[in-house]
Each structure stands twice: as structure tokens, then as C-alpha cells.
Amino acid sequence: MRIIINCVLVLTVTLNITISSSLALDKPLKTETATPADVSGAFTLILYGANYLDDLETIAILDYEGDDYHFKPYAPEFNYKVKKGVQAQEALKEAEKFVSFHNSFWRSRLIKIVDKEGVTIGYEVKPLYRPFIFGFSDILDVYYWLKENGNVKVIIRLDVAIERTRFRGSNGSVGGGK
């Protein structure tokens, strides 16, 4: 009986370590500040958001064409538009115009997305909003997760502090419930 208990204990510990280590290694890709001079080549331009007048979850992603990576927002396809074969300067110009539509827009930030080896695989053009409107200017949390076959899952959401203030019902509960 003692041997069975020890075997179960060893298997349980081994399974926990395996699961914990696999989850610990799954980190989003790194992002770094970039300049327009860094951007060259042809891109697939992904324009996410701007679906209604007050849509703060708006961002543009420049996905290098011809590489092994493909960006895919984790959202229904009607939440974003895709344009293929856009040259760097035109992509930046269109991305800047796209993210600047909101009346609280202040300026944009250009960010490069790098793979696990440190190679740039794309860029994001992120809107920064007037800090006196929301309390801070960078209100979007954007994460890039490398999946199988070079697919990059993009998670875009409002900062939790902003989301809580924007979507409360009249009685203070989220979603307007009782």
C-alpha cells in the first residue's frame, strides 16, 4: 500500500512540475519602442477597432509580408480590416490616420514586435489618449502570443481600470445588473 501511495505522490508532483514549467515558459512576445526609420518593406496592415465613435480599442498592426509569422487578432473578423501589400511609409501613414480618429487622441506610439530570437516580426501603431481624460495616456493592453505554425495571437483590451469606469451600470455594477 505504501508503494502505491508513494507512486501516486511522485506522479502528482511530476505532473504539477511539468504543467507549471510549461505555463511559465508561455510568455507573450516582447515589444520595444521603434522609430519610423526602422520600418521598411511590405506589410499586411491590420486595422483593429474604430467600429463606432467612442471605440477606444483601436490599434494598427504592420505584419511583415513574406516571413514565417502571421498576426491574427483574437476577435471576430468584423472587428478588424486587413490590407495586403502595403509599403512601409504608406502603411505608417494609414495606420496613424486610423488610430487618430477618436476625439481624445493625443499622439501615437510606434512599437516593434520581436520574436524569441530578438528579430523584428512586425510593428504596432498604438494610440495614446489625452492623459487628463482617462488619468493616463496608454490605456490599451496588447499582447502577442506565438502559437503553432508561426501564427501570432493578438489580444487587445482596455486597461482594467479604464474598463471598470466605462462600463458600469447606473447602480455601480458592471453591465448594469442589480
TORMI-605118 format. One line per field, with one value per residue: residue number from 1; residue in three letters; x, y, z of N, C-alpha, C, CB in turn. Coordinates in steps of 0.02 Angstrom, whole numbers, plus 50000, padded with zeros to 5 digits. Each point is the difference from the previous one (the first is absolute). Glycine has a CB too. Example, Ala and Ser with C-alpha at 12.3 -4.5 7.8 and 13.67 -1.06 7.14 Angstrom:
# TORMI-605118
n <- (1  2);
res <- (ALA  SER);
n.x <- (50660  50077);
n.y <- (49716  50112);
n.z <- (50390  49902);
ca.x <- (49955  50042);
ca.y <- (50059  50059);
ca.z <- (50000  50003);
c.x <- (50045  49961);
c.y <- (50060  50055);
c.z <- (50000  50037);
cb.x <- (49905  50059);
cb.y <- (49941  49968);
cb.z <- (50062  49892);
//
This chain:
# TORMI-605118
n <- (1  2  3  4  5  6  7  8  9  10  11  12  13  14  15  16  17  18  19  20  21  22  23  24  25  26  27  28  29  30  31  32  33  34  35  36  37  38  39  40  41  42  43  44  45  46  47  48  49  50  51  52  53  54  55  56  57  58  59  60  61  62  63  64  65  66  67  68  69  70  71  72  73  74  75  76  77  78  79  80  81  82  83  84  85  86  87  88  89  90  91  92  93  94  95  96  97  98  99  100  101  102  103  104  105  106  107  108  109  110  111  112  113  114  115  116  117  118  119  120  121  122  123  124  125  126  127  128  129  130  131  132  133  134  135  136  137  138  139  140  141  142  143  144  145  146  147  148  149  150  151  152  153  154  155  156  157  158  159  160  161  162  163  164  165  166  167  168  169  170  171  172  173  174  175  176  177  178);
res <- (MET  ARG  ILE  ILE  ILE  ASN  CYS  VAL  LEU  VAL  LEU  THR  VAL  THR  LEU  ASN  ILE  THR  ILE  SER  SER  SER  LEU  ALA  LEU  ASP  LYS  PRO  LEU  LYS  THR  GLU  THR  ALA  THR  PRO  ALA  ASP  VAL  SER  GLY  ALA  PHE  THR  LEU  ILE  LEU  TYR  GLY  ALA  ASN  TYR  LEU  ASP  ASP  LEU  GLU  THR  ILE  ALA  ILE  LEU  ASP  TYR  GLU  GLY  ASP  ASP  TYR  HIS  PHE  LYS  PRO  TYR  ALA  PRO  GLU  PHE  ASN  TYR  LYS  VAL  LYS  LYS  GLY  VAL  GLN  ALA  GLN  GLU  ALA  LEU  LYS  GLU  ALA  GLU  LYS  PHE  VAL  SER  PHE  HIS  ASN  SER  PHE  TRP  ARG  SER  ARG  LEU  ILE  LYS  ILE  VAL  ASP  LYS  GLU  GLY  VAL  THR  ILE  GLY  TYR  GLU  VAL  LYS  PRO  LEU  TYR  ARG  PRO  PHE  ILE  PHE  GLY  PHE  SER  ASP  ILE  LEU  ASP  VAL  TYR  TYR  TRP  LEU  LYS  GLU  ASN  GLY  ASN  VAL  LYS  VAL  ILE  ILE  ARG  LEU  ASP  VAL  ALA  ILE  GLU  ARG  THR  ARG  PHE  ARG  GLY  SER  ASN  GLY  SER  VAL  GLY  GLY  GLY  LYS);
n.x <- (50041  50144  49996  49867  50058  50128  49915  49914  50127  50065  49871  49985  50145  49989  49872  50061  50124  49913  49912  50119  50077  49873  49969  50151  50000  49864  50103  49886  50110  50091  49899  50144  49929  49984  50061  49879  50151  49928  49918  50093  49881  49882  49918  49901  49956  49945  49899  49988  49856  49921  49851  49964  50047  50084  50110  50096  50018  50098  50129  50044  50048  50116  49961  50168  49903  50079  49980  49965  49884  49848  49985  49876  49948  49988  49868  49886  50101  49913  50147  50070  49979  50101  50066  50074  50120  50030  50150  50039  49920  49858  50013  50021  49875  49900  50048  49971  49853  49965  50035  49921  49836  50019  49941  50132  50105  50110  50060  49978  50087  50074  49979  50125  49892  50158  49951  50038  50112  49955  49897  49929  49879  49962  50019  49891  49973  49974  49883  50112  49838  50048  50102  49859  49920  50050  50074  50102  50011  49982  49816  50089  50027  50080  50017  50087  49935  50137  49855  50080  50076  50109  49858  50064  49861  49991  49952  49935  49968  49977  50140  49909  49987  49909  49905  49951  49954  49917  49895  49925  49852  49968  50069  50170  49971  50123  49866  49920  50011  49909);
n.y <- (49940  50061  49976  50086  50125  50009  50001  50123  50088  49986  50044  50135  50050  49974  50088  50126  50004  49997  50123  50094  49986  50031  50136  50049  49997  50096  50152  50069  49975  50085  50115  50069  50141  49967  50135  49996  49936  49853  50011  49914  49927  50004  50027  49885  50168  49898  50143  49925  50091  50083  49909  50158  50145  49912  49893  50043  49870  50113  49892  50041  49840  50068  49827  50032  49980  49860  49945  49860  50126  49968  50141  49895  50157  49877  50060  49913  49996  50125  50044  50031  50067  49879  50136  49858  50101  50115  50038  49993  50119  49930  49940  50143  50061  49894  50006  50153  49987  49886  50078  50145  49933  50054  50153  49927  50012  50054  49940  49869  49935  49968  49858  49937  49883  49949  49856  49960  50086  50154  49981  50153  49877  50167  50140  49990  50137  49993  50118  50062  50027  50147  49924  50081  49861  49905  50090  49998  50056  49842  49983  49868  49884  49989  49839  49981  49845  49963  49916  49891  50071  50127  50012  50143  49938  50170  49975  50148  50015  50153  49993  49884  50159  50001  49882  50078  50127  49925  49910  50095  49943  50143  49901  50046  49877  50004  50042  50137  49879  50056);
n.z <- (50000  49980  49841  49985  50075  49909  49866  50044  50035  49859  49922  50081  49969  49845  49984  50071  49905  49868  50037  50041  49865  49906  50079  49994  49836  49984  49990  49909  49891  50100  49959  49972  50003  49840  49966  49895  49998  50034  49856  49882  49929  49929  50139  49970  50031  50129  49975  50163  49989  49934  50059  50041  49983  50105  49898  50148  49900  49888  49975  49852  50021  49896  49977  49947  49866  50031  50163  50017  50036  49952  50105  50038  50071  50108  49883  49935  49873  50066  50081  49846  49862  49961  49920  49934  49986  50137  49922  50154  49960  49989  50148  50064  49930  50054  50152  50013  49951  50106  50130  49959  50016  50153  49996  50080  49858  50114  49875  49928  50108  49849  50097  49906  50029  50052  49944  50136  49910  50071  49858  50017  49994  49974  50029  50113  49914  50178  49963  50103  50043  50021  50122  50008  49942  50113  50126  49872  49854  50022  49996  49926  50115  49842  50059  49861  50054  49898  49961  49947  49884  50070  50100  50057  50094  49963  50166  49931  50170  50011  50080  50076  50003  49869  50044  50130  49918  49882  50086  50137  49955  50029  50113  49964  49888  49899  49906  50066  50125  50101);
ca.x <- (49959  50045  50032  49949  49994  50061  49997  49949  50030  50052  49966  49965  50051  50028  49949  49997  50061  49996  49950  50024  50056  49976  49964  50048  50037  49956  49998  49988  50059  50022  49991  50049  49987  50029  49995  49979  50059  50009  49949  50010  49974  49928  49963  49928  49977  49940  49969  49955  49959  49969  49936  49948  50028  50037  50036  50068  50040  50018  50072  50021  50056  50035  50026  50045  49980  50052  50035  49965  49952  49935  49964  49928  49967  49954  49937  49963  50028  49969  50032  50061  50008  50067  50022  50063  50045  50006  50070  50013  49979  49927  49971  50005  49955  49931  49992  49996  49934  49950  49998  49990  49931  49963  50008  50047  50067  50053  50053  50008  50064  50021  50030  50018  49984  50058  49991  50040  50071  50013  49990  49938  49953  49945  49995  49933  49991  49954  49979  50005  49946  50015  50002  49951  49934  49995  50046  50064  49991  50004  49945  49991  50046  50006  50046  50013  50016  50021  49967  50029  50003  50016  49943  50007  49935  50003  49948  49994  49945  50009  50027  49946  49976  49958  49941  49954  49966  49960  49945  49960  49930  49979  50004  50069  50022  50022  49948  49934  49957  49981);
ca.y <- (50060  50057  50008  50031  50070  50034  50007  50051  50063  50017  50018  50064  50053  50005  50031  50071  50034  50004  50050  50065  50023  50016  50063  50053  50015  50032  50072  50038  50026  50065  50058  50053  50063  50003  50064  49988  49981  49928  49964  49996  49939  49995  49976  49991  50048  49979  50058  49971  50048  50058  49976  50048  50066  50001  49936  50011  49941  50010  49993  49977  49953  49992  49932  49991  49950  49956  49965  49940  50019  50027  50028  49989  50024  49955  50037  49984  50032  50065  50052  50026  49998  49978  50023  49967  50032  50072  50020  50024  50069  50004  49964  50044  50057  49976  49979  50061  50030  49955  50001  50068  50023  50014  50070  50005  49981  50049  49984  49928  49970  49946  49947  49941  49935  49957  49929  49976  50009  50072  50024  50038  49964  50045  50062  50023  50072  50000  50068  50024  50047  50056  49971  50029  49970  49934  49994  49982  50002  49933  49965  49935  49945  49961  49944  49959  49933  49957  49935  49954  50019  50071  50044  50044  50018  50068  50015  50073  50017  50060  49992  49981  50060  50036  49958  50004  50065  50012  49954  49991  50018  50058  49983  49986  49933  49992  49974  50027  49954  50022);
ca.z <- (50000  50004  49934  49957  50021  49978  49927  49986  50021  49951  49937  50010  50002  49932  49957  50019  49977  49927  49982  50022  49958  49933  50004  50014  49939  49951  50013  49938  49966  50024  49958  50015  49964  49933  49964  49930  49959  50007  49962  49927  49970  49987  50058  50004  50049  50036  50033  50050  50037  49968  49975  50019  50016  50062  50004  50022  49983  49931  49991  49934  50002  49937  49999  49943  49951  49977  50054  50024  50052  49978  50057  49999  50061  50033  49996  49939  49941  49985  50042  49970  49928  49980  49934  49983  49952  50011  50012  50067  50015  49991  50056  50058  49990  50008  50070  50041  49987  50028  50073  50025  49988  50062  50021  50056  49976  50014  49953  49994  50019  49955  50039  49961  50031  49986  50016  50056  49984  49998  49932  49992  49957  49984  50038  50017  50009  50057  50020  50069  50009  50045  50067  50046  49987  50030  50056  49969  49927  49969  50031  49969  50014  49938  50010  49941  50021  49944  50000  49952  49929  49991  50013  50058  50027  50027  50049  50008  50046  50040  50067  50045  50035  49952  49986  50057  50002  49940  49989  50060  49995  50041  50071  50018  49982  49931  49956  50015  50037  50067);
c.x <- (50043  50033  49951  49993  50060  50000  49951  50028  50052  49969  49965  50050  50030  49952  49994  50060  49998  49951  50024  50056  49976  49961  50048  50038  49957  49991  49985  50066  50017  49984  50050  49980  50037  49993  49977  50059  50013  49956  50015  49971  49925  49966  49929  49979  49935  49975  49945  49961  49972  49933  49941  50035  50044  50040  50073  50046  50015  50076  50014  50061  50028  50035  50044  49973  50060  50040  49957  49947  49937  49961  49925  49970  49952  49933  49963  50028  49968  50029  50063  49998  50072  50014  50069  50042  50007  50073  50006  49973  49925  49965  50002  49951  49927  49986  49991  49931  49946  49995  49985  49928  49963  50012  50046  50071  50049  50057  50004  50069  50013  50041  50018  49987  50056  49985  50048  50075  50019  49993  49932  49954  49940  50002  49928  50003  49942  49980  50014  49948  50020  49997  49948  49930  49992  50046  50070  49989  49999  49948  49986  50052  49999  50053  50004  50024  50018  49969  50032  49996  50013  49942  50012  49931  50007  49940  50002  49942  50017  50033  49941  49970  49953  49936  49949  49961  49953  49937  49961  49928  49984  50004  50070  50024  50021  49943  49930  49954  49985  50042);
c.y <- (50063  50014  50035  50074  50040  50011  50055  50069  50024  50021  50068  50058  50010  50036  50075  50040  50009  50054  50070  50026  50016  50065  50058  50020  50036  50073  50036  50023  50069  50055  50054  50062  49999  50071  49986  49980  49925  49960  50002  49934  50004  49966  49981  50045  49975  50060  49975  50056  50055  49982  50044  50062  50001  49936  50014  49942  50001  49998  49977  49956  49993  49932  49992  49947  49958  49967  49941  50014  50032  50022  49989  50026  49948  50036  49977  50040  50068  50056  50029  49991  49981  50027  49971  50043  50075  50016  50038  50071  50010  49965  50043  50058  49979  49978  50060  50033  49958  50007  50069  50025  50023  50071  50010  49981  50057  49992  49924  49978  49943  49950  49942  49938  49953  49928  49980  50006  50074  50031  50036  49964  50044  50061  50012  50076  50005  50072  50013  50055  50055  49976  50030  49973  49935  49990  49980  49991  49931  49955  49931  49950  49956  49946  49959  49932  49958  49931  49956  50029  50075  50048  50039  50023  50068  50011  50076  50013  50065  49982  49989  50061  50040  49961  50005  50065  50010  49957  49984  50020  50058  49985  49980  49931  49998  49970  50023  49955  50026  49968);
c.z <- (50000  49933  49953  50017  49978  49924  49980  50017  49950  49934  50005  49999  49931  49953  50016  49976  49924  49978  50018  49955  49930  49999  50012  49938  49948  50018  49935  49969  50027  49949  50023  49960  49933  49973  49929  49955  50004  49952  49926  49975  49988  50059  49983  50057  50031  50040  50046  50035  49957  49969  50018  50027  50062  50011  50018  49984  49925  49995  49928  50008  49930  50002  49937  49953  49980  50056  50023  50052  49970  50061  49992  50066  50028  50007  49937  49941  49984  50044  49969  49924  49984  49930  49987  49952  50008  50017  50065  50014  49992  50058  50063  49996  50012  50072  50046  49992  50034  50076  50029  49995  50063  50023  50060  49980  50014  49950  49994  50023  49951  50040  49954  50041  49980  50020  50056  49988  49995  49931  49996  49950  49981  50045  50019  50004  50049  50016  50074  50006  50049  50072  50048  49989  50040  50061  49979  49926  49967  50033  49970  50023  49937  50012  49935  50023  49938  50008  49947  49929  49989  50009  50064  50021  50034  50045  50011  50047  50036  50066  50048  50035  49955  49987  50057  50001  49942  49995  50064  49986  50047  50075  50022  49983  49927  49960  50016  50039  50070  50054);
cb.x <- (49910  50020  50070  49939  49932  50063  50028  49907  49979  50079  49984  49910  50026  50065  49938  49935  50065  50029  49909  49969  50079  49994  49901  50011  50071  49940  50083  49888  49972  50092  49876  50092  49985  49973  50091  49909  50049  50029  49915  50105  50090  50021  50072  50000  50056  50041  50026  50078  50069  50113  50046  49916  49901  49913  49922  49955  49947  49896  50016  49953  49950  50015  49897  50097  49909  50006  50058  50102  50096  50000  50092  50014  50011  50096  50049  49896  50026  49896  49953  50063  49909  49993  49933  49945  49971  49879  50020  50100  50113  50014  50035  50120  50081  50001  50069  50124  50041  50021  50081  50117  49998  50007  49886  49906  49949  49969  50064  49919  49987  50001  49935  50087  49874  50077  49963  49908  49997  50076  50071  50060  50035  49931  50100  49972  50043  50052  49911  50125  49917  49953  50120  50069  50000  49969  49904  50042  50055  50124  49952  49950  49979  49965  49973  50028  49923  50108  49891  49967  49923  50086  49922  50117  49966  50062  50008  50047  49971  49900  50101  50055  50106  50102  50073  50078  50098  50105  50066  50101  49972  49927  49881  49985  49923  50121  50072  50014  50048  49885);
cb.y <- (49937  49973  49896  49890  49964  49949  49878  49918  49969  49920  49878  49942  49972  49895  49891  49967  49951  49878  49915  49971  49932  49879  49940  49958  49900  49890  49989  50038  49933  49945  49973  49916  50061  49878  50053  50084  50114  50019  50027  50071  49938  49995  50071  49879  50095  49878  50076  49902  49975  50047  49887  49908  50048  50076  49947  50071  49933  50070  49973  50104  49938  50126  49955  50035  50076  50070  50108  49938  50017  49924  50086  49898  50118  49941  50101  49975  49887  49939  49942  49974  50087  49896  50108  49888  49910  50008  50005  49929  50038  50003  49890  49968  50050  49963  49898  50017  50048  49921  49907  50023  49920  49879  50019  49975  49927  49999  50107  50000  50032  50079  50035  50065  50020  50098  49976  49922  49890  49982  49906  50109  49893  49903  50049  49893  50033  49894  49997  49971  49909  50084  49980  50103  50051  49958  49971  49945  50110  50015  50111  50056  50003  50099  49996  50102  50010  50064  50051  49904  49906  49963  49921  50038  49878  50041  49884  50023  49878  50053  50073  49889  50004  50053  49922  49928  50046  50032  49953  50021  49880  50036  49964  50079  49951  49986  49904  50063  49906  50016);
cb.z <- (50060  50121  50017  49989  50099  50097  49987  50022  50120  50055  49976  50067  50120  50020  49993  50100  50097  49993  50018  50117  50067  49974  50044  50117  50023  49981  50096  50045  49896  50067  49980  50022  50110  49979  50072  50018  50019  50120  50088  50007  50055  49875  50071  49955  49937  50008  49901  50016  50098  49976  50007  50026  49947  50048  49915  50091  50094  49977  50124  49944  50099  49984  50063  50070  49957  49900  50036  49977  50080  49898  50016  49924  49958  50063  50062  50068  49957  49967  50098  50105  49983  50072  50010  50017  49924  50041  49876  50000  49962  49875  49949  50011  49917  49880  49976  49988  49890  49905  49999  49968  49905  50032  49955  50077  49909  50122  50027  49903  50124  49899  50103  49936  49997  50017  49880  50027  49939  50094  49953  50027  50053  49961  49940  50063  49881  50045  49911  50012  49976  49916  49981  50003  49885  49888  50070  50107  50003  49975  50026  49901  50128  49927  50124  49929  50101  49989  50039  50073  49977  49924  49940  49964  50017  49897  50057  49883  50015  49946  49973  50017  50067  49947  49932  50064  50061  49944  49906  50074  49969  49906  49993  50089  50087  50036  49985  49899  49935  49959);
//
